[in-house]
Amino acid sequence: MPIDIETFKQGEPVQGVGIRQKVSDEEILAKLSEAAYTKKELAEMFGVSPGTIYSHLRKLVKAGKVEARKVGNQVYYAAKVEG
């Protein structure tokens, strides 16, 4: 199915495809302040690849804004609570 080039350039989710080009650290951090999620769950929510989410998560963990916890064979990410 062809994708309109303007839609593709703007990074909008495309019906039937579900992939957008960009997501911001702020969007991810806002979602992680609500609950803990896996990178796969975040990728599905934002319509981006797990690799894209993972690159953002690495930055956020390194900056001390997000923490990662392994539960079974899954890694969950959540915003660090200040205080």
C-alpha positions in Angstrom: 0.0 0.0 0.0 1.6 3.3 -1.0 2.0 6.0 1.7 1.3 9.7 0.8 4.8 11.4 0.8 3.6 14.3 2.9 2.3 12.0 5.6 5.6 10.1 5.5 7.6 13.3 5.9 5.6 14.5 8.8 6.0 11.2 10.7 2.2 10.8 11.1 0.9 7.3 11.9 -0.3 5.7 8.7 -3.5 3.6 8.8 -2.5 0.0 8.2 1.2 0.7 8.8 1.3 2.2 12.3 4.8 3.4 12.1 5.7 7.1 12.5 9.1 8.5 12.1 9.8 10.3 15.4 8.9 10.3 19.1 10.5 12.7 21.7 12.1 11.9 24.9 9.5 14.1 26.6 6.6 12.0 25.2 8.3 8.8 26.4 9.1 10.3 29.8 5.5 11.5 30.3 4.2 8.0 29.5 6.7 6.4 31.9 5.6 8.8 34.7 2.2 7.0 34.5 3.4 3.4 34.8 6.2 1.1 33.9 6.3 -0.4 30.4 8.6 -2.6 28.2 10.2 -1.2 25.1 7.8 -3.3 23.0 4.8 -1.8 24.8 6.1 1.7 24.3 6.9 1.0 20.6 3.3 -0.1 20.0 1.9 2.9 21.9 3.9 5.4 19.9 3.9 3.6 16.6 7.6 3.4 16.3 10.1 0.5 16.2 11.4 -1.0 19.4 14.9 0.0 18.3 13.8 3.7 18.2 12.3 3.4 21.7 15.4 1.7 23.0 17.7 4.5 21.8 15.6 7.0 23.6 15.4 4.8 26.7 19.2 4.4 26.8 19.6 8.2 26.8 17.0 8.7 29.5 18.5 6.0 31.7 22.0 7.5 31.3 20.6 11.0 32.2 19.1 9.5 35.4 15.5 10.2 34.4 14.4 6.6 33.9 15.2 3.4 35.7 15.1 -0.1 34.3 14.1 -3.2 36.2 14.2 -6.8 35.0 11.0 -8.8 35.8 11.3 -12.4 34.6 12.6 -12.1 31.0 11.2 -8.6 30.5 12.8 -5.2 31.2 10.4 -2.6 32.5 11.2 1.1 32.3 9.7 3.8 34.5 10.4 7.5 35.3 12.5 8.0 38.4 10.5 9.5 41.2 12.3 12.5 42.7 12.3 12.9 46.4 
